[in-house]
Amino acid sequence: MLSLETSTSFFHRTTFTTRYKLVDSMVSANRRTVLRMIGLVGTSSLAGCDGLNPSSNPNERPPNALGTSWSPPAGEWRFPRGDLRHTARSRRTLPSQPTDTWQYRQDAAATEDVVSGDVVAATNEIVVTATARDASVVLYAYDATDGAKRWRQQIEFSRERRYPQFGGLVNGTVYLTDTRTDVVAVDVSDGTVRWRVNLHERLGETVPDRFLTGSGRSADRFSLLPMATPDTVYIQSSYGIHGLNPEDGSEQWRIYLGNRNGDSHVLEDLGGLAVRANRVWASYGGPTPAVFTIEMFDGSPSIDRATAPLDLPGRPVVTSDGDVSIARKVVWSTDARETLAFGVAGGTGVTWQFPGLASSGAAAFSSLATDGERMFICEGHEQQELFAVYALRASTGGIEWIVRDSLSDRNVATASPAEFRLCQPVVVGDTLVVGYGIAPDQETGQGELIALSTSDGRERWRTDLSIAPRDVAVTVDRIYVGGQRRGILAFARD
């Protein structure tokens, strides 16, 4: 179950730096894995792409300002994982157990076709959530103070695009994709759609199908994940990385990341983007699991490609030293794996792997959070009937501390994704907030939120929830907990 993105003239303006490396994963000798760094192909040309008009293409050379030093305002949660680097971190403090202030839940009859729910963004004035249905996504905006509903906007998708992805709230606009073809910009003040662009269709005007959908002739294999900044809406796709104009969604530039040789033209199983000054990371699950690091040198993009030791790598999480760590994109599985999370250093490749207890049967998994120096990740296990929280050194993957919480008295089948799921962890000052939920796919779900010290894992407080928690958003004075399917709870921080 997932957390569920030519003629020589076609690329005549782009010169990529291709690097070939052999990388030692730096794990223990008995588990040492040699990872081969595959050089980026499709660099200066795409052989066999005939009939393309380069004058109609967007600029193939991204600006030297690739990436951004911009960050969202302090004390707000404008991205699904808090910021452009997916750190899931707030610098605010959380000294004591928060107080329940308001909640919004929909009656069971209205949630029959609900697929999932998300807290999209939270500011000091407004909270935006999303409910994915079988053929649409419904955005809701609430007043941050009392939970009063401000507006509702329903955006229709096809049934094959059930899991919309969100790219942040920037300059009054919420950005999302329908997973497959469309990028949508929504005005956060009233919920109106500012623009909607079918990027797959626009690419098809100049790019042959095999570089978008492979041998297929539909958009079924094409995927999109967004990440917005004030100057550029970054889009990760099955083709590569695109830069869209925030004003109208027009494509300004693109970088091809696929393989122009053989049959593996199209990238698959998008894991996500992370953005910082002069650097962008992108993870993919196929054809070969990989993490791309894209930088600008002398006016041209330089790309490193590290083979990932996971079938489905998730979003890159950027640490304080500028490297990234990545966990599994899977949130629940019975498929045993030897790696729970791994680290990648730019120009070096995979530097560490952490197994956790991922090979111990059915388990639920969380994403990563970081305080800059440590990485935090959670697992819930059927075999041991426990909920485990790990603190890892971001530079090496070594364990700093572990907290184990017994689930034996919870009377819950952790081997069933319909009965047990983890909340995505967040860091608030020197406190790590984690949790888990029971009956996540039902309106009657419930859960628990636990606060731990980031330095030693000591428990500070815990509170029961009337929903099965999926994610947490933090603002200057409140914490918002989103349900797996529907519902949001607001807690005062003081």
Secondary structure, DSSP 8 states (H G I E B T S, - for coil): -B-----GGGGTT---EE--EEEE----GGG--EEEE----S-S--TT--S--GGGS-BSS--TT-S------TT-B-STTSSTT---EE-S---S--EEEEEE---GGGGTTEEEEEEEEE-SSEEEEEEEESSEEEEEEEETTT--EEEEEEEE--TT--S-EEEEEETTEEEEE-SSSEEEEEETTT--EEEEEEHHHHHHTTS-GGGTTTT-SSSTT--EEEEE-SS-EEEEESSEEEEE-TTT--EEEEEE-S--STT--S-EEEEEEEEETTEEEEEEEESS-EEEEEEEETTEEEEEEEE-SSSSB---EE-TTS-EEEEBSBSEESS--S-SEEEEETTTEEEEEE-TTTTSSSEEE---EE-SSEEEEEEEETTTTEEEEEEEETTT--EEEEEEEE-TTS---TT-TTTEEE---EEETTEEEEEEEESTTSTT-EEEEEEEETTT--EEEEEEESS-EEEEEE-SSEEEEEESSS-EEEEE--
